[in-house]
Amino acid sequence: MPRELAAHGFWTESEGAWPRDAALAVLEWLASEGIGIRGIEIWMPSANGPIIPTPDFYSWAPPVGRCGEEAKGYRGREPFFCIELDNEW
């Protein structure tokens, strides 16, 4: 990944997440390199590591009401997007 894209990320040990515009640039770069995407997580950066505001996101039938209520607590904060790569590519 180009340094300028990596520099905009919020990093844990092995995963990065980017604010909206930087995440779109990362997706464009991945596509240009032929790298597949498996999914995207929403992160809220914090000093102790990422907060994932929708823990049931991976469910095909998420508890919509609960996720909506939890999301209200994050208004005014900018979400970051963790892009999960497809290992088969």
C-alpha positions as CSV (number, residue, x, y, z in Angstrom):
1,M,0.0,0.0,0.0
2,P,1.3,3.5,-0.8
3,R,2.7,5.3,2.2
4,E,0.3,8.3,1.7
5,L,-2.7,6.0,2.0
6,A,-1.3,4.1,5.0
7,A,-0.5,7.4,6.8
8,H,-4.3,8.3,6.9
9,G,-5.2,5.0,8.7
10,F,-6.0,4.3,12.3
11,W,-3.9,1.1,12.9
12,T,-4.1,-1.8,15.4
13,E,-1.4,-4.5,15.2
14,S,-2.4,-5.8,11.8
15,E,-5.5,-3.9,10.7
16,G,-6.1,-0.4,9.5
17,A,-9.2,1.7,9.1
18,W,-9.7,5.0,7.3
19,P,-12.1,7.9,7.4
20,R,-14.5,8.1,4.5
21,D,-12.5,9.9,1.8
22,A,-9.3,8.0,2.6
23,A,-11.2,4.7,2.6
24,L,-12.6,5.4,-0.9
25,A,-9.0,6.1,-2.0
26,V,-7.9,2.8,-0.5
27,L,-10.7,0.9,-2.3
28,E,-9.7,2.5,-5.6
29,W,-6.0,1.5,-5.0
30,L,-7.0,-2.1,-4.1
31,A,-9.1,-2.4,-7.2
32,S,-6.3,-1.1,-9.4
33,E,-4.0,-3.8,-7.9
34,G,-6.6,-6.5,-8.4
35,I,-7.0,-7.1,-4.7
36,G,-10.4,-8.5,-3.6
37,I,-12.4,-7.2,-0.7
38,R,-14.3,-9.5,1.7
39,G,-16.0,-6.9,3.8
40,I,-15.9,-3.7,5.7
41,E,-16.2,-3.0,9.4
42,I,-17.2,0.3,10.9
43,W,-14.8,1.4,13.6
44,M,-14.8,4.3,16.1
45,P,-11.2,5.0,17.0
46,S,-10.3,5.3,20.6
47,A,-7.1,5.5,22.7
48,N,-7.7,1.8,23.8
49,G,-8.2,0.5,20.2
50,P,-11.2,0.4,17.9
51,I,-14.7,0.4,19.2
52,I,-17.0,-1.6,16.8
53,P,-20.4,-0.1,17.4
54,T,-22.3,-2.9,15.7
55,P,-21.1,-6.2,17.2
56,D,-23.8,-8.2,15.4
57,F,-22.9,-6.7,12.0
58,Y,-21.9,-10.1,10.6
59,S,-25.4,-11.6,11.1
60,W,-27.6,-11.8,8.1
61,A,-30.5,-10.6,10.3
62,P,-29.0,-8.0,12.6
63,P,-31.1,-6.7,15.5
64,V,-32.0,-3.4,13.8
65,G,-33.5,-1.7,16.8
66,R,-30.5,-2.5,19.0
67,C,-28.0,-1.3,16.4
68,G,-29.9,1.9,15.9
69,E,-30.0,2.6,19.6
70,E,-26.3,1.9,20.0
71,A,-25.5,4.1,17.0
72,K,-27.1,7.1,18.6
73,G,-24.2,7.2,21.1
74,Y,-21.7,7.8,18.3
75,R,-23.4,10.9,16.7
76,G,-20.9,13.6,16.0
77,R,-18.0,11.2,15.7
78,E,-16.4,10.3,12.4
79,P,-16.5,6.6,11.7
80,F,-13.5,4.8,10.2
81,F,-13.8,1.9,7.8
82,C,-11.7,-1.2,8.3
83,I,-11.4,-3.0,4.9
84,E,-11.1,-6.8,5.1
85,L,-9.2,-8.3,2.2
86,D,-10.2,-11.5,0.5
87,N,-7.3,-14.0,1.2
88,E,-8.2,-15.9,-2.0
89,W,-7.1,-13.1,-4.3
